Amino acid sequence: MKAHHFVRLKLRLTANGLRGQSWRVVMFVLGALFGLFGAFTGYIIFCLPGLLEKQRAAEIVTPLGGALIVLSWLFVPLLLFGVDESLDPARFALLPLRRPTLIKGLLVASLVGLPALATFVATLGVVHAAARLGGPAAALTALAGVASGLLLCVAISRAVTSAFATALRSRRARDLATVLLAGTTALIGPLQIAALAGAQYADWGRFGVVADVVAWTPFGAPYSVGLDVAAGRAWAVPVKFVMVLATLGVLLWWWSATVEKAMLGAAGAGGARQRAASRRGAVAELVPRWLPANRFGALTAREVRYWWRETRRRASLITFFVIGVFLPVFVTLGSESSTTPTGMLIFVGALAAATLANQFGFEGSAYAANVVAGVPGRVELTSRVAGFTVYAGPALVAITLVVGGVTNRPQEIPALFGTLVAAFAVGLAIVLPVSVGAAYPLPDTVNPFAMSSGGGMAKGLLSIGALFGTALATAPLLLGSWLLGDAWLWLGLPIGVGYGAAAFAIGLRLTGPMLDRRMPELLATVSAAQ
């Protein structure tokens, strides 16, 4: 089996996934447009110093931007879009393939896709800049560096994913890895925003020193070789290429060493999950005393347990909590003014609600039990929201206290909490119908960040749509806080809670009957074979 067979297989799986699934076609088109925009923006950023003939500016932008691209291939898919598992190595477990053949085929197939194409087009701006600054020799060298950089991006993404899947074979290791990875990826956004907020007060002279160091690391080296030729440092080119190729070789060796264990671990995990599911079905779950002893109480108790025990849900909780705490704090510390980041709190509340955008996808075919039992739509949705709020509610309180303390304005804490509760409830009103009408299946894998073909873009767009919708719906609260002035310090809490409760009631009233009508279709959607 040669590499082109893997490419044909991936293209065939992608085409079959789009066939008869209009929502996946829409997500694919939107993903292509999003990738085109990102590629165009990256190209302009990389080539602009060359067009302006600013050699030093290019030496700062290129290695830093290249390193950011490599790290984005590692973390951003885990945080927002998920990891494409259309060619999951576990699917080749029963085929007589040698590991070098499998690694080569998976690597080439990973280069065929929108992310790789967008990355390559964006980094061609480096080639353009090198051509303007150093002529054809610099351009050819930069082209070779861009190609090696793309291979490095794909290799580091697949190697870490394979190793992560191997580490998830045991329950204890899976819990620890989920906490560490979710917390790490969740910090990327707050750190980037904090950097942008503090960039206007930064000493730009130091950026050149940082860029020079990054240019001699495997992350920035492949993108800086063309500029080395343009600057007359041709001796640095072979040294950097040796560094990049050595790093690429280590990553491929690591991937090859872990891919077989990942295949065996995934095969054994399926039986364990089936046995665990049988035990859960055989033993009735106990309802805590603080919940009513009825259908709502039983469903809420189940949700409380699953949000902590199920790997995907727990990863979502950790991601939300890390972003919710650090994003407003970093933005406030990085800003010269001490004004409270009300807009950031609205974003945090919307982000909490967006966690439920694919709440039925978490269960998959297990949702059939609720369909057979005939659980009313309003009871189903209310219990799911209540189970999630058991964890999100204390987190919202903690976030409000931290933000009020950091901004040194404790008198604004009640109004801030009212705004945050309103954003969360309004976000739920927007997310509930989305979770019923736009659900998507999740792959059956131990990797909590894995996504089926098309699911990554669906996740990203649904989250972004919920954030924008919540921002628009909570605009009256921002207007009220501006008009009322100091009176908002006392009225913010009751108005925010009342506004959010009314919005949630409207969303629940509209979505409950919608769920009653769409139960069979929803079950078929989230149970679709991956």
VONUNU-196497 format. One record per residue (C-alpha): residue number from 1; residue in three letters; x, y, z. Coordinates in steps of 0.001 Angstrom, whole numbers, plus 500000, padded with zeros to 6 digits. Layout:
DRENSE     i    aa     east    north       up
DRENSE   NUM   ALA        X        Y        Z
...
***
This chain:
DRENSE     i    aa     east    north       up
DRENSE     1   MET   500000   500000   500000
DRENSE     2   LYS   501618   503226   498812
DRENSE     3   ALA   501216   506783   500011
DRENSE     4   HIS   498840   507761   497221
DRENSE     5   HIS   496432   505062   498418
DRENSE     6   PHE   496157   506858   501769
DRENSE     7   VAL   495485   510128   499947
DRENSE     8   ARG   492740   508504   497847
DRENSE     9   LEU   491281   506906   500967
DRENSE    10   LYS   491137   510234   502797
DRENSE    11   LEU   489546   511974   499823
DRENSE    12   ARG   487008   509165   499490
DRENSE    13   LEU   486145   509309   503203
DRENSE    14   THR   485777   513076   502999
DRENSE    15   ALA   483519   512831   499940
DRENSE    16   ASN   481403   510091   501530
DRENSE    17   GLY   481072   512150   504687
DRENSE    18   LEU   479689   515049   502668
DRENSE    19   ARG   477263   512907   500687
DRENSE    20   GLY   473709   513283   501922
DRENSE    21   GLN   474799   515564   504799
DRENSE    22   SER   473885   519110   503837
DRENSE    23   TRP   475163   520540   507115
DRENSE    24   ARG   478578   518996   506504
DRENSE    25   VAL   478688   520498   503025
DRENSE    26   VAL   477929   523900   504516
DRENSE    27   MET   480605   523422   507168
DRENSE    28   PHE   483122   522367   504502
DRENSE    29   VAL   482392   525437   502384
DRENSE    30   LEU   482601   527738   505391
DRENSE    31   GLY   485833   526037   506424
DRENSE    32   ALA   487253   526620   502943
DRENSE    33   LEU   486310   530297   503113
DRENSE    34   PHE   487779   530587   506605
DRENSE    35   GLY   490992   528907   505420
DRENSE    36   LEU   491146   531200   502378
DRENSE    37   PHE   490835   534255   504590
DRENSE    38   GLY   493530   532969   506951
DRENSE    39   ALA   495852   532120   504057
DRENSE    40   PHE   495426   535557   502489
DRENSE    41   THR   495950   537343   505809
DRENSE    42   GLY   499065   535317   506607
DRENSE    43   TYR   500494   535895   503143
DRENSE    44   ILE   500098   539661   503493
DRENSE    45   ILE   501670   539695   506969
DRENSE    46   PHE   504701   537689   505865
DRENSE    47   CYS   505350   539478   502564
DRENSE    48   LEU   504708   543048   503748
DRENSE    49   PRO   508228   543625   505193
DRENSE    50   GLY   509688   542479   501879
DRENSE    51   LEU   507438   544772   499879
DRENSE    52   LEU   508567   547653   502092
DRENSE    53   GLU   512190   546432   501794
DRENSE    54   LYS   512586   546313   505564
DRENSE    55   GLN   515126   543554   506208
DRENSE    56   ARG   515108   543895   510006
DRENSE    57   ALA   511315   543920   510172
DRENSE    58   ALA   511229   540729   508104
DRENSE    59   GLU   513774   539098   510424
DRENSE    60   ILE   511442   539828   513355
DRENSE    61   VAL   508081   538964   511797
DRENSE    62   THR   509097   535804   509926
DRENSE    63   PRO   510562   533604   512704
DRENSE    64   LEU   508000   534721   515272
DRENSE    65   GLY   505121   534168   512843
DRENSE    66   GLY   506525   530820   511756
DRENSE    67   ALA   506911   529640   515343
DRENSE    68   LEU   503346   530726   516056
DRENSE    69   ILE   502123   528654   513095
DRENSE    70   VAL   503943   525539   514316
DRENSE    71   LEU   502570   525919   517832
DRENSE    72   SER   499110   526590   516407
DRENSE    73   TRP   499202   523265   514609
DRENSE    74   LEU   499840   521663   517983
DRENSE    75   PHE   497379   523482   520248
DRENSE    76   VAL   494699   525395   518323
DRENSE    77   PRO   492956   522286   516868
DRENSE    78   LEU   492717   520839   520371
DRENSE    79   LEU   491244   524038   521744
DRENSE    80   LEU   488746   525066   519067
DRENSE    81   PHE   488368   522740   516108
DRENSE    82   GLY   489430   519309   517315
DRENSE    83   VAL   491732   516750   515698
DRENSE    84   ASP   490655   515208   512391
DRENSE    85   GLU   490366   511440   512914
DRENSE    86   SER   489164   510495   509402
DRENSE    87   LEU   492328   508354   509098
DRENSE    88   ASP   492512   507116   512673
DRENSE    89   PRO   495465   504663   512973
DRENSE    90   ALA   493162   502263   514853
DRENSE    91   ARG   491306   501647   511586
DRENSE    92   PHE   494440   500033   510150
DRENSE    93   ALA   495023   497720   513119
DRENSE    94   LEU   493931   494565   511257
DRENSE    95   LEU   495741   495352   507993
DRENSE    96   PRO   499199   493861   507275
DRENSE    97   LEU   500979   497210   507051
DRENSE    98   ARG   504505   497918   508175
DRENSE    99   ARG   504920   500891   510455
DRENSE   100   PRO   507121   502889   508022
DRENSE   101   THR   504484   502447   505314
DRENSE   102   LEU   501717   503481   507683
DRENSE   103   ILE   503592   506553   508941
DRENSE   104   LYS   504520   507651   505433
DRENSE   105   GLY   500968   507245   504187
DRENSE   106   LEU   499395   509060   507133
DRENSE   107   LEU   501926   511892   506831
DRENSE   108   VAL   501230   512409   503127
DRENSE   109   ALA   497469   512169   503697
DRENSE   110   SER   497699   514812   506424
DRENSE   111   LEU   499164   517187   503847
DRENSE   112   VAL   495980   516879   501795
DRENSE   113   GLY   493451   519105   503496
DRENSE   114   LEU   492364   522656   504084
DRENSE   115   PRO   494645   523345   507109
DRENSE   116   ALA   497804   522247   505276
DRENSE   117   LEU   496839   524103   502103
DRENSE   118   ALA   496015   527309   504006
DRENSE   119   THR   499287   527076   505945
DRENSE   120   PHE   501332   526583   502779
DRENSE   121   VAL   499693   529499   500968
DRENSE   122   ALA   500123   531778   503984
DRENSE   123   THR   503816   530944   504357
DRENSE   124   LEU   504439   531578   500657
DRENSE   125   GLY   504525   535198   501782
DRENSE   126   VAL   507922   534358   503277
DRENSE   127   VAL   509106   533321   499801
DRENSE   128   HIS   507794   536567   498322
DRENSE   129   ALA   509573   538649   500957
DRENSE   130   ALA   512832   536725   500482
DRENSE   131   ALA   512621   537239   496711
DRENSE   132   ARG   512243   540990   497130
DRENSE   133   LEU   515091   541224   499638
DRENSE   134   GLY   517578   538666   498280
DRENSE   135   GLY   516631   537627   494761
DRENSE   136   PRO   516032   534145   493278
DRENSE   137   ALA   518542   532330   495496
DRENSE   138   ALA   516885   533590   498658
DRENSE   139   ALA   513445   532760   497251
DRENSE   140   LEU   514378   529144   496425
DRENSE   141   THR   515932   528702   499851
DRENSE   142   ALA   512831   530153   501505
DRENSE   143   LEU   510608   527816   499467
DRENSE   144   ALA   512576   524812   500708
DRENSE   145   GLY   512284   526161   504247
DRENSE   146   VAL   508515   526659   503933
DRENSE   147   ALA   508102   523079   502688
DRENSE   148   SER   510142   521687   505587
DRENSE   149   GLY   508176   523886   507973
DRENSE   150   LEU   504888   522438   506720
DRENSE   151   LEU   506203   518908   507236
DRENSE   152   LEU   507260   519916   510738
DRENSE   153   CYS   503764   521269   511493
DRENSE   154   VAL   502066   518066   510382
DRENSE   155   ALA   504585   515805   512104
DRENSE   156   ILE   504418   517550   515467
DRENSE   157   SER   500612   517556   515375
DRENSE   158   ARG   500279   513863   514528
DRENSE   159   ALA   503109   512701   516804
DRENSE   160   VAL   501721   514446   519869
DRENSE   161   THR   498197   513248   519075
DRENSE   162   SER   499404   509654   518783
DRENSE   163   ALA   501394   509879   522009
DRENSE   164   PHE   498433   511479   523766
DRENSE   165   ALA   496151   508643   522654
DRENSE   166   THR   498668   506162   524035
DRENSE   167   ALA   498788   507975   527369
DRENSE   168   LEU   494998   507796   527601
DRENSE   169   ARG   494885   504007   527828
DRENSE   170   SER   494407   504036   531607
DRENSE   171   ARG   491717   505962   533461
DRENSE   172   ARG   494136   507693   535821
DRENSE   173   ALA   496537   508719   533068
DRENSE   174   ARG   493605   509856   530950
DRENSE   175   ASP   492355   512122   533724
DRENSE   176   LEU   495780   513669   534316
DRENSE   177   ALA   496516   514176   530624
DRENSE   178   THR   493122   515763   530043
DRENSE   179   VAL   493642   518253   532871
DRENSE   180   LEU   497140   519216   531725
DRENSE   181   LEU   496365   519496   528024
DRENSE   182   ALA   493040   521292   528449
DRENSE   183   GLY   494607   523776   530839
DRENSE   184   THR   497570   524384   528554
DRENSE   185   THR   495516   524897   525409
DRENSE   186   ALA   493021   527097   527226
DRENSE   187   LEU   495801   529490   528216
DRENSE   188   ILE   496740   530224   524591
DRENSE   189   GLY   493880   532636   523939
DRENSE   190   PRO   494277   534633   527170
DRENSE   191   LEU   498030   534875   526663
DRENSE   192   GLN   497628   536115   523090
DRENSE   193   ILE   495061   538738   524079
DRENSE   194   ALA   497180   539822   527021
DRENSE   195   ALA   500160   540177   524705
DRENSE   196   LEU   498148   542311   522293
DRENSE   197   ALA   496806   544438   525140
DRENSE   198   GLY   500299   545083   526464
DRENSE   199   ALA   502039   545392   523104
DRENSE   200   GLN   501551   549164   522994
DRENSE   201   TYR   503606   549511   526183
DRENSE   202   ALA   506282   547010   525191
DRENSE   203   ASP   509909   547691   524379
DRENSE   204   TRP   509983   546768   520698
DRENSE   205   GLY   513749   546647   520683
DRENSE   206   ARG   513602   543455   522708
DRENSE   207   PHE   511421   541761   520116
DRENSE   208   GLY   514395   541654   517801
DRENSE   209   VAL   516426   539751   520380
DRENSE   210   VAL   513577   537284   520917
DRENSE   211   ALA   513153   536831   517168
DRENSE   212   ASP   516870   536148   516728
DRENSE   213   VAL   516684   533420   519360
DRENSE   214   VAL   513504   531885   517900
DRENSE   215   ALA   515138   531841   514459
DRENSE   216   TRP   517653   529333   515828
DRENSE   217   THR   514996   526984   517192
DRENSE   218   PRO   513241   524269   515158
DRENSE   219   PHE   510043   526362   515274
DRENSE   220   GLY   511437   529461   513539
DRENSE   221   ALA   514450   528092   511665
DRENSE   222   PRO   512655   526805   508530
DRENSE   223   TYR   511072   530207   507919
DRENSE   224   SER   514233   532285   508416
DRENSE   225   VAL   516657   530543   506019
DRENSE   226   GLY   515637   532684   503020
DRENSE   227   LEU   516325   535869   504966
DRENSE   228   ASP   519715   534487   505980
DRENSE   229   VAL   520646   534218   502308
DRENSE   230   ALA   519361   537752   501689
DRENSE   231   ALA   521479   539060   504584
DRENSE   232   GLY   524643   537265   503430
DRENSE   233   ARG   524549   534588   506146
DRENSE   234   ALA   524564   531607   503803
DRENSE   235   TRP   526592   529599   506313
DRENSE   236   ALA   523558   529503   508636
DRENSE   237   VAL   521291   527818   506059
DRENSE   238   PRO   522722   524253   506193
DRENSE   239   VAL   522952   524425   509988
DRENSE   240   LYS   519296   525349   510292
DRENSE   241   PHE   518200   522741   507768
DRENSE   242   VAL   520089   520062   509702
DRENSE   243   MET   518329   521233   512879
DRENSE   244   VAL   514891   521094   511238
DRENSE   245   LEU   515462   517722   509579
DRENSE   246   ALA   516793   516257   512822
DRENSE   247   THR   513720   517495   514679
DRENSE   248   LEU   511484   516106   511939
DRENSE   249   GLY   513236   512746   512181
DRENSE   250   VAL   512784   512631   515957
DRENSE   251   LEU   509087   513455   515617
DRENSE   252   LEU   508550   510754   512975
DRENSE   253   TRP   510421   508249   515135
DRENSE   254   TRP   508276   509210   518131
DRENSE   255   TRP   505132   508915   516044
DRENSE   256   SER   506212   505515   514743
DRENSE   257   ALA   506995   504319   518263
DRENSE   258   THR   503596   505319   519644
DRENSE   259   VAL   501256   504621   516738
DRENSE   260   GLU   501179   500851   517317
DRENSE   261   LYS   500390   501299   521005
DRENSE   262   ALA   497696   503808   520092
DRENSE   263   MET   496138   501244   517727
DRENSE   264   LEU   496164   498510   520356
DRENSE   265   GLY   494943   500871   523077
DRENSE   266   ALA   492024   502035   520955
DRENSE   267   ALA   491078   498459   520161
DRENSE   268   GLY   491058   497462   523793
DRENSE   269   ALA   489256   500562   524930
DRENSE   270   GLY   486124   499729   522945
DRENSE   271   GLY   485429   496565   524912
DRENSE   272   ALA   486113   498329   528195
DRENSE   273   ARG   483675   501071   527288
DRENSE   274   GLN   481014   498507   526372
DRENSE   275   ARG   481474   496676   529653
DRENSE   276   ALA   481340   499951   531576
DRENSE   277   ALA   478172   500920   529728
DRENSE   278   SER   476596   497576   530639
DRENSE   279   ARG   477412   498104   534286
DRENSE   280   ARG   475926   501599   534194
DRENSE   281   GLY   472779   500222   532602
DRENSE   282   ALA   472481   497450   535162
DRENSE   283   VAL   472926   499602   538238
DRENSE   284   ALA   470438   502395   538934
DRENSE   285   GLU   472024   505735   539723
DRENSE   286   LEU   471348   507160   543148
DRENSE   287   VAL   469750   510589   543330
DRENSE   288   PRO   471374   512936   545893
DRENSE   289   ARG   469174   514227   548666
DRENSE   290   TRP   469386   517814   547424
DRENSE   291   LEU   467615   516792   544207
DRENSE   292   PRO   463935   515842   543924
DRENSE   293   ALA   463215   512119   543708
DRENSE   294   ASN   461643   512275   540270
DRENSE   295   ARG   462628   512105   536610
DRENSE   296   PHE   464208   515564   536662
DRENSE   297   GLY   466282   514694   539740
DRENSE   298   ALA   467502   511414   538236
DRENSE   299   LEU   468497   513038   534944
DRENSE   300   THR   470233   515908   536721
DRENSE   301   ALA   472174   513498   538941
DRENSE   302   ARG   473278   511608   535842
DRENSE   303   GLU   474468   514814   534193
DRENSE   304   VAL   476395   515855   537306
DRENSE   305   ARG   478233   512526   537313
DRENSE   306   TYR   478901   512482   533582
DRENSE   307   TRP   480265   516027   533491
DRENSE   308   TRP   482995   514985   535884
DRENSE   309   ARG   483615   511392   534815
DRENSE   310   GLU   483391   511610   531006
DRENSE   311   THR   486683   512734   529494
DRENSE   312   ARG   485318   515044   526804
DRENSE   313   ARG   483007   516870   529169
DRENSE   314   ARG   485665   517287   531823
DRENSE   315   ALA   488067   518707   529235
DRENSE   316   SER   485404   521261   528247
DRENSE   317   LEU   484913   522238   531891
DRENSE   318   ILE   488626   522730   532458
DRENSE   319   THR   488996   524761   529271
DRENSE   320   PHE   486125   527057   530258
DRENSE   321   PHE   487381   527576   533803
DRENSE   322   VAL   490949   528401   532724
DRENSE   323   ILE   489815   530837   530034
DRENSE   324   GLY   487145   532334   532269
DRENSE   325   VAL   489606   533161   535037
DRENSE   326   PHE   492731   534145   533118
DRENSE   327   LEU   491267   535991   530121
DRENSE   328   PRO   489690   538919   532053
DRENSE   329   VAL   492652   539038   534432
DRENSE   330   PHE   495265   539160   531663
DRENSE   331   VAL   493326   541747   529696
DRENSE   332   THR   492977   543937   532789
DRENSE   333   LEU   496644   543627   533735
DRENSE   334   GLY   497748   544271   530162
DRENSE   335   SER   495657   547422   529885
DRENSE   336   GLU   496750   550804   531139
DRENSE   337   SER   493299   551657   532478
DRENSE   338   SER   491741   549926   535482
DRENSE   339   THR   488221   549754   534083
DRENSE   340   THR   486418   546485   534694
DRENSE   341   PRO   486350   544229   531610
DRENSE   342   THR   482556   543935   531335
DRENSE   343   GLY   482863   542889   527701
DRENSE   344   MET   485213   540099   528693
DRENSE   345   LEU   482726   538852   531290
DRENSE   346   ILE   480005   538724   528646
DRENSE   347   PHE   482383   536681   526527
DRENSE   348   VAL   483040   534341   529461
DRENSE   349   GLY   479322   533839   530110
DRENSE   350   ALA   478697   533102   526450
DRENSE   351   LEU   481644   530713   526397
DRENSE   352   ALA   480171   528790   529330
DRENSE   353   ALA   476860   528409   527504
DRENSE   354   ALA   478616   527416   524262
DRENSE   355   THR   479943   524339   526059
DRENSE   356   LEU   476447   522861   525629
DRENSE   357   ALA   476291   523593   521878
DRENSE   358   ASN   476722   519858   521148
DRENSE   359   GLN   475439   518420   524412
DRENSE   360   PHE   473692   515488   522707
DRENSE   361   GLY   476810   514635   520712
DRENSE   362   PHE   478596   513786   523969
DRENSE   363   GLU   476304   510775   524449
DRENSE   364   GLY   475996   509477   520911
DRENSE   365   SER   473891   506326   520652
DRENSE   366   ALA   473406   506275   524452
DRENSE   367   TYR   470780   508979   523952
DRENSE   368   ALA   468505   506192   522688
DRENSE   369   ALA   467655   505331   526319
DRENSE   370   ASN   466055   508753   526810
DRENSE   371   VAL   464211   508482   523500
DRENSE   372   VAL   462766   505084   524411
DRENSE   373   ALA   461806   506336   527877
DRENSE   374   GLY   459950   509248   526293
DRENSE   375   VAL   461590   511989   528374
DRENSE   376   PRO   459783   515293   527676
DRENSE   377   GLY   461906   517847   525875
DRENSE   378   ARG   461641   520525   528552
DRENSE   379   VAL   462612   518075   531301
DRENSE   380   GLU   465523   516801   529215
DRENSE   381   LEU   466895   520264   528533
DRENSE   382   THR   466311   521612   532034
DRENSE   383   SER   468075   518667   533658
DRENSE   384   ARG   471062   518994   531323
DRENSE   385   VAL   471400   522697   532054
DRENSE   386   ALA   471024   522059   535799
DRENSE   387   GLY   473707   519366   535784
DRENSE   388   PHE   476130   521627   533942
DRENSE   389   THR   475322   524623   536165
DRENSE   390   VAL   476385   522634   539241
DRENSE   391   TYR   479939   523157   537965
DRENSE   392   ALA   479540   526366   535935
DRENSE   393   GLY   477705   528261   538700
DRENSE   394   PRO   480526   528205   541293
DRENSE   395   ALA   482985   528960   538495
DRENSE   396   LEU   481021   532091   537545
DRENSE   397   VAL   481034   533234   541180
DRENSE   398   ALA   484783   532669   541453
DRENSE   399   ILE   485442   534490   538174
DRENSE   400   THR   483441   537507   539336
DRENSE   401   LEU   485298   537679   542650
DRENSE   402   VAL   488698   537368   540961
DRENSE   403   VAL   487919   540064   538394
DRENSE   404   GLY   486519   542413   541042
DRENSE   405   GLY   489617   541910   543180
DRENSE   406   VAL   492112   542356   540345
DRENSE   407   THR   490484   545590   539182
DRENSE   408   ASN   490406   546820   542786
DRENSE   409   ARG   486696   547608   542534
DRENSE   410   PRO   484914   545276   544960
DRENSE   411   GLN   481837   547532   544973
DRENSE   412   GLU   481151   546482   541368
DRENSE   413   ILE   481123   542734   542104
DRENSE   414   PRO   477292   542411   542405
DRENSE   415   ALA   476712   544260   539112
DRENSE   416   LEU   479438   542243   537416
DRENSE   417   PHE   477883   539016   538642
DRENSE   418   GLY   474485   540104   537347
DRENSE   419   THR   475985   540814   533925
DRENSE   420   LEU   477797   537472   533910
DRENSE   421   VAL   474650   535548   534883
DRENSE   422   ALA   472679   537371   532182
DRENSE   423   ALA   475290   536498   529545
DRENSE   424   PHE   475280   532854   530627
DRENSE   425   ALA   471475   532582   530576
DRENSE   426   VAL   471127   534429   527272
DRENSE   427   GLY   473810   532184   525831
DRENSE   428   LEU   471836   529135   526967
DRENSE   429   ALA   468720   530504   525277
DRENSE   430   ILE   470703   530713   522025
DRENSE   431   VAL   472579   527430   522428
DRENSE   432   LEU   469633   525170   523325
DRENSE   433   PRO   467940   525283   519893
DRENSE   434   VAL   471354   525036   518245
DRENSE   435   SER   472146   521867   520215
DRENSE   436   VAL   468919   520273   518968
DRENSE   437   GLY   468940   521468   515370
DRENSE   438   ALA   472670   521444   514594
DRENSE   439   ALA   474071   518515   516585
DRENSE   440   TYR   476955   516539   515110
DRENSE   441   PRO   478442   513116   515979
DRENSE   442   LEU   481708   512661   517827
DRENSE   443   PRO   484162   509856   517007
DRENSE   444   ASP   484343   506851   519316
DRENSE   445   THR   487859   507373   520628
DRENSE   446   VAL   489628   507911   523925
DRENSE   447   ASN   491044   511214   522674
DRENSE   448   PRO   488790   513918   524172
DRENSE   449   PHE   489791   516405   521467
DRENSE   450   ALA   489178   514172   518438
DRENSE   451   MET   486705   515322   515786
DRENSE   452   SER   485153   513539   512840
DRENSE   453   SER   485460   514966   509344
DRENSE   454   GLY   483481   518215   509309
DRENSE   455   GLY   482906   518188   513055
DRENSE   456   GLY   485805   520511   513820
DRENSE   457   MET   484457   523346   511697
DRENSE   458   ALA   480962   522736   513072
DRENSE   459   LYS   482282   523055   516616
DRENSE   460   GLY   484161   526252   515857
DRENSE   461   LEU   481340   527951   513969
DRENSE   462   LEU   478682   527024   516521
DRENSE   463   SER   480829   528415   519323
DRENSE   464   ILE   481579   531619   517423
DRENSE   465   GLY   477902   532027   516496
DRENSE   466   ALA   476853   531605   520131
DRENSE   467   LEU   479405   534195   521236
DRENSE   468   PHE   478241   536798   518709
DRENSE   469   GLY   474572   536111   519401
DRENSE   470   THR   475065   536520   523127
DRENSE   471   ALA   477008   539735   522644
DRENSE   472   LEU   474158   541213   520619
DRENSE   473   ALA   471439   540007   523009
DRENSE   474   THR   473202   541449   526066
DRENSE   475   ALA   473808   544841   524449
DRENSE   476   PRO   470797   546348   526319
DRENSE   477   LEU   472530   545575   529621
DRENSE   478   LEU   475662   547423   528539
DRENSE   479   LEU   473533   550361   527463
DRENSE   480   GLY   471702   550309   530801
DRENSE   481   SER   474939   550261   532786
DRENSE   482   TRP   476150   553286   530832
DRENSE   483   LEU   472907   555240   531253
DRENSE   484   LEU   472319   554454   534925
DRENSE   485   GLY   475869   555184   536069
DRENSE   486   ASP   476405   554545   539790
DRENSE   487   ALA   472836   553290   540181
DRENSE   488   TRP   473860   550253   538152
DRENSE   489   LEU   476020   549099   541061
DRENSE   490   TRP   472781   548324   542946
DRENSE   491   LEU   470478   547483   540039
DRENSE   492   GLY   472924   545406   537987
DRENSE   493   LEU   472412   542181   539947
DRENSE   494   PRO   468588   542018   539979
DRENSE   495   ILE   468257   543345   536435
DRENSE   496   GLY   470894   540944   535118
DRENSE   497   VAL   469373   537915   536854
DRENSE   498   GLY   465860   538845   535741
DRENSE   499   TYR   466938   539530   532168
DRENSE   500   GLY   468773   536217   531979
DRENSE   501   ALA   465907   534251   533547
DRENSE   502   ALA   463437   535691   531039
DRENSE   503   ALA   465733   534897   528111
DRENSE   504   PHE   466305   531332   529328
DRENSE   505   ALA   462580   530775   529835
DRENSE   506   ILE   461876   531903   526275
DRENSE   507   GLY   464629   529686   524878
DRENSE   508   LEU   463422   526680   526865
DRENSE   509   ARG   459810   527217   525831
DRENSE   510   LEU   460775   527278   522160
DRENSE   511   THR   463296   524429   522275
DRENSE   512   GLY   461298   521927   524368
DRENSE   513   PRO   458653   521210   521692
DRENSE   514   MET   461397   521297   519071
DRENSE   515   LEU   463214   518478   520865
DRENSE   516   ASP   459984   516466   521223
DRENSE   517   ARG   459531   516588   517442
DRENSE   518   ARG   463153   515900   516526
DRENSE   519   MET   464075   513096   518922
DRENSE   520   PRO   464433   510369   516226
DRENSE   521   GLU   466338   512648   513845
DRENSE   522   LEU   468585   513859   516654
DRENSE   523   LEU   469371   510289   517702
DRENSE   524   ALA   470195   509335   514116
DRENSE   525   THR   472485   512363   513781
DRENSE   526   VAL   474550   511848   516925
DRENSE   527   SER   474718   508065   516340
DRENSE   528   ALA   476000   508346   512773
DRENSE   529   ALA   478869   505978   512002
DRENSE   530   GLN   482226   507715   511941
***
